[in-house]
Amino acid sequence: MAFIRKTVIKLFIPCFLDQCAPQVANAVAGLLARLGVAGHYPAEQTCCGQFAWTVGDPATARRLMRHFLRVFAGEETILCPSASCTYMVQHCYPQLAEGRREQRAVAALASRIMELGEWLYAWGPLPWTPEFDGSLVLHQSCKARQLGVLDGAREVLSQVKGLELITISPYYTCCGFGGTFSLQHPGLSRDMGEAYLAAVSATGASGLVSLDYSCLLHLQGLGVAAARDLKFYHLAEIMTGHEKPS
């Protein structure tokens, strides 16, 4: 527990959040402030290299890995509000560093990074009661499933007063984004996304909550999402909801 409740942590805010959804980063910062944890944001951080890795460019991914090692050197917990980027550091960096001089440093780094949902689960009950009036589908993103953090996220969300959490069939777990998959196979990616949104709408839920906002950006970009009147939330946005009236 001492590992979780450190008073200072380093924040790794993925590049897509920085550029496309800064409100999520703000929600994470607000969450830490309410918990009395100082979140240090190293301004020189960049992309973790996930996109380069998935398109088969290990040289670029390795260069970004080395930069990440320099930026996040130290012993602090590294907190990341993205399951996919956390997965990249924990599981793909060791592959990139295998047999190289960075191998030991990468192993130490991978042991220090945590996805936000698993960190909150390990923290325990919040000192406030978040509120949300309605039902949401918990998006079972591919990387969140691979990390094994979804059960913890459900426990964290169980603290939200008024929230009904819905899980749809595992058949619809992938939203069709897959990083570069949506660029390489745009038609198939769109079909998967539209089928997923139809399944979400069929539950009667008002929207989705996810540990991977990149998936939600993809779904919002399909256009049909607006017609379905669905809302999209990162876990941090839900957990920084209103305090329960005293």
C-alpha positions in Angstrom: 0.0 0.0 0.0 2.9 2.3 0.6 3.7 2.0 -3.1 0.2 3.3 -4.0 -0.1 6.0 -1.4 3.1 7.9 -2.2 2.7 11.6 -1.8 4.3 12.4 -5.2 3.9 10.5 -8.4 4.8 11.2 -12.0 2.0 11.7 -14.5 2.3 10.2 -17.9 -0.4 11.9 -20.0 -0.6 10.2 -23.5 -0.1 12.4 -26.5 -3.7 11.8 -27.8 -5.2 13.0 -24.5 -2.9 16.1 -24.5 -4.0 17.0 -28.0 -7.6 15.7 -28.2 -9.1 15.4 -24.7 -7.3 17.7 -22.3 -10.4 17.6 -20.0 -9.4 14.0 -19.1 -5.9 15.1 -18.0 -7.5 17.9 -16.0 -9.8 15.3 -14.3 -6.8 13.2 -13.4 -5.1 16.2 -11.9 -8.2 17.1 -10.0 -8.6 13.5 -8.7 -5.0 13.5 -7.4 -5.5 16.9 -5.7 -8.5 15.7 -3.8 -6.6 12.6 -2.6 -3.7 14.8 -1.4 -1.3 13.4 -3.9 1.1 15.7 -5.8 1.2 14.8 -9.5 4.4 15.9 -11.2 3.9 16.3 -15.0 7.3 16.1 -16.8 6.8 18.6 -19.6 9.3 17.0 -21.9 7.3 13.8 -22.2 6.2 12.7 -25.7 4.5 9.7 -27.3 5.4 6.3 -25.8 5.9 4.9 -29.3 2.9 2.7 -29.4 1.9 3.8 -32.9 5.4 3.2 -34.3 5.5 -0.2 -32.7 2.1 -1.3 -34.1 3.1 -0.3 -37.7 6.3 -2.3 -37.5 8.8 0.5 -36.9 10.8 -0.7 -33.9 13.6 1.8 -34.5 11.4 4.7 -33.9 9.6 3.0 -31.0 13.0 2.2 -29.4 14.1 5.9 -29.8 10.9 7.0 -28.0 11.4 4.3 -25.4 14.8 5.7 -24.6 13.4 9.2 -24.3 10.7 7.9 -22.0 13.4 6.3 -19.8 15.2 9.6 -19.4 12.0 11.6 -18.7 10.6 9.1 -16.1 13.9 8.2 -14.4 13.7 7.8 -10.7 11.7 5.8 -8.2 8.3 7.5 -8.3 5.1 5.7 -9.3 4.2 6.6 -12.9 0.5 7.0 -13.3 -1.1 6.7 -16.7 -4.8 7.3 -17.6 -4.6 4.9 -20.6 -4.6 1.1 -20.5 -3.1 0.9 -24.0 -0.2 3.2 -23.2 0.4 1.5 -19.9 0.4 -1.9 -21.8 3.0 -0.5 -24.2 5.4 0.4 -21.4 4.8 -2.7 -19.3 4.8 -5.4 -22.0 6.2 -4.0 -25.3 9.2 -2.0 -23.9 10.7 -5.2 -22.6 10.5 -6.7 -26.1 12.1 -3.6 -27.6 14.9 -3.6 -24.9 15.6 -7.4 -25.0 19.3 -8.0 -25.2 20.1 -4.3 -25.2 21.8 -2.1 -22.6 18.4 -0.6 -21.6 17.0 -4.0 -20.6 17.4 -3.7 -16.8 16.3 -0.1 -16.8 13.1 -1.0 -18.8 12.3 -3.8 -16.4 12.5 -1.4 -13.4 10.4 1.2 -15.3 7.7 -1.4 -16.2 7.3 -2.2 -12.6 6.6 1.4 -11.6 3.9 2.3 -14.1 0.2 1.8 -13.2 -3.0 2.4 -15.1 -5.3 4.8 -13.3 -8.1 2.4 -12.7 -5.8 -0.2 -11.1 -4.2 2.5 -9.0 -7.5 3.7 -7.7 -8.6 0.2 -6.9 -5.4 -0.4 -4.9 -6.0 3.0 -3.1 -9.4 1.9 -1.7 -12.5 3.9 -1.0 -12.5 7.5 -1.9 -13.0 10.2 0.8 -15.9 11.5 -1.2 -19.0 10.0 -3.0 -19.0 10.6 -6.7 -22.5 10.8 -8.3 -23.8 10.0 -11.7 -27.5 9.8 -12.6 -27.9 7.1 -15.2 -26.5 4.0 -16.8 -23.2 3.5 -18.6 -21.6 0.6 -20.5 -18.1 -0.2 -19.2 -16.0 -0.4 -22.3 -13.9 -3.6 -22.2 -11.1 -2.3 -24.3 -8.6 -4.8 -25.7 -5.7 -3.5 -23.8 -7.6 -3.1 -20.5 -8.6 -6.8 -20.8 -5.0 -7.8 -21.5 -3.8 -5.8 -18.5 -6.4 -7.4 -16.3 -7.7 -4.2 -14.9 -11.4 -4.3 -15.7 -12.5 -6.0 -12.5 -10.8 -3.4 -10.5 -12.4 -0.6 -12.5 -15.8 -2.1 -11.8 -15.0 -2.0 -8.1 -13.9 1.6 -8.4 -17.1 2.6 -10.3 -19.2 0.8 -7.7 -18.5 3.8 -5.4 -20.5 6.1 -7.7 -23.9 6.9 -6.3 -26.7 6.6 -8.9 -24.6 4.8 -11.6 -25.9 1.6 -13.1 -23.0 -0.1 -14.8 -23.8 -2.3 -17.8 -21.6 -4.8 -19.5 -22.5 -5.9 -23.0 -21.6 -9.2 -24.8 -17.9 -9.8 -25.2 -18.6 -10.1 -28.9 -18.6 -6.3 -29.0 -15.6 -5.7 -26.8 -13.4 -4.2 -29.7 -14.6 -0.9 -30.9 -12.7 -1.2 -34.2 -10.0 1.4 -33.4 -6.9 -0.7 -32.7 -4.6 2.3 -33.2 -3.3 2.0 -36.8 -5.9 -0.7 -37.6 -8.4 2.0 -38.2 -6.1 3.6 -40.8 -5.1 0.3 -42.5 -8.7 -1.1 -42.6 -11.0 2.0 -42.4 -14.1 0.2 -43.8 -13.8 -2.7 -41.4 -13.0 -0.4 -38.5 -16.1 1.7 -39.2 -18.3 -1.4 -39.4 -17.0 -2.7 -36.1 -17.5 0.7 -34.5 -21.1 1.1 -35.8 -22.1 -2.4 -34.7 -20.6 -1.7 -31.3 -22.5 1.6 -30.9 -25.7 -0.1 -32.0 -25.2 -2.7 -29.2 -24.5 0.0 -26.6 -27.7 1.9 -27.7 -29.7 -1.3 -27.4 -29.0 -1.6 -23.7 -30.7 1.8 -23.1 -27.4 3.1 -21.5 -26.7 6.9 -21.9 -23.2 6.3 -22.9 -19.8 4.6 -22.2 -17.1 4.9 -19.6 -13.6 3.6 -20.5 -10.1 3.3 -19.3 -9.0 4.0 -22.9 -10.2 7.3 -24.2 -8.6 6.6 -27.6 -11.4 4.1 -28.2 -14.0 6.7 -27.3 -12.4 9.3 -29.7 -12.7 6.7 -32.5 -16.4 6.0 -31.7 -17.2 9.7 -31.4 -15.6 10.3 -34.8 -17.9 7.8 -36.5 -20.6 10.4 -36.7 -23.4 8.0 -35.9 -22.6 8.4 -32.2 -24.1 11.9 -32.2 -27.3 10.5 -33.8 -27.5 8.0 -31.0 -27.1 10.7 -28.4 -24.5 8.7 -26.5 -22.1 10.4 -24.1 -18.5 9.3 -23.6 -16.5 9.5 -20.3 -13.1 8.5 -19.1 -13.0 6.8 -15.6 -11.4 10.0 -14.1 -14.3 12.2 -15.3 -16.8 9.9 -13.5 -14.8 9.7 -10.3 -14.4 13.4 -10.0 -18.2 13.8 -9.9 -20.1 15.8 -7.2 -19.7 15.0 -3.5 -22.6 13.5 -1.7 -24.6 16.3 0.1 -24.0 16.3 3.8 
